[in-house]
């Protein structure tokens, strides 16, 4: 475990030091800190590697077993405050590590699109939850048949043969925003490709945007009102669902790796953003460096 922590810390420092300084500038009298952001990120990632997904559990684990390695570790309150400031840093680190994977990949044509719910509260609590109202609200997850208060992580990912798809575009929207509405707001870029999604995405305007990029949209057929699909149409739907299955595998892997979906302990907008981008950065880190 010691070698693992050393390796992780050095990887974080290497990327942190080579990324754009604009993501990490501290424009205050405390710009030089005894406990660095690199150490903070390493602790956050190391906790996840050891199956700890909540800040308090990660902090206690560090104090109890690795305190001598981090002599300037601040109080728990300061630890959380500092971690909640790192949203942009996590985005920059995750983007840098994604480029490492992309530089090593073989060309693929197809892209997959879907969304993943991050739940601050669910069921009856979704109607009264007030956390992170600036970016989160109540929505419905059809896959889990659950009302929840939170956000959705929307993803356009490139298919990779025999491997998890690789995210190309990621963005957050409130839970109430329909998947199609979210895509309409986004400047999607998938030239000369096939974009594969579920039944939420068929729309003439989206298909027109893709046509302008010499791309096409592939989604399952909806059952006609008062009728049934033919056997040929059902076979077509099964084929499309098989093609889009890797995006479901990616979301399942992401949640197993980070427990991102369960955000019931989050108490602020900043905490929710770190719940999303921090855990996503760790997932990409583990994908690149085989953790």
Secondary structure, 3 states (H helix, E strand, C coil): CHHHHHHHHHHHHHHHHHCCHHHCCCCCCCCCCCCCHHHHHHHHHHHHHCCCCCHHHHHHHHHHHHHHHCCCCCCHHHHHHHHCCCHHHHHHHHHHHHHHHHCCCCCCCCEEEEEEEEEEEEHHHHHCCCCCCCCCEEEEECCCCEEEEEEEEEEEEEEECCEEEEEEEEEEEECCCCHHHHHHHCCCCCCCCEEECCCCCCCHHHHHHHHHCCCEEECCCCCCCCCCCCHHHHHHHHHHHHHHHHHHHHHHHHHHHHCCCECCCCCCHHHHHHHHHHHHHHHHHHHHHCC
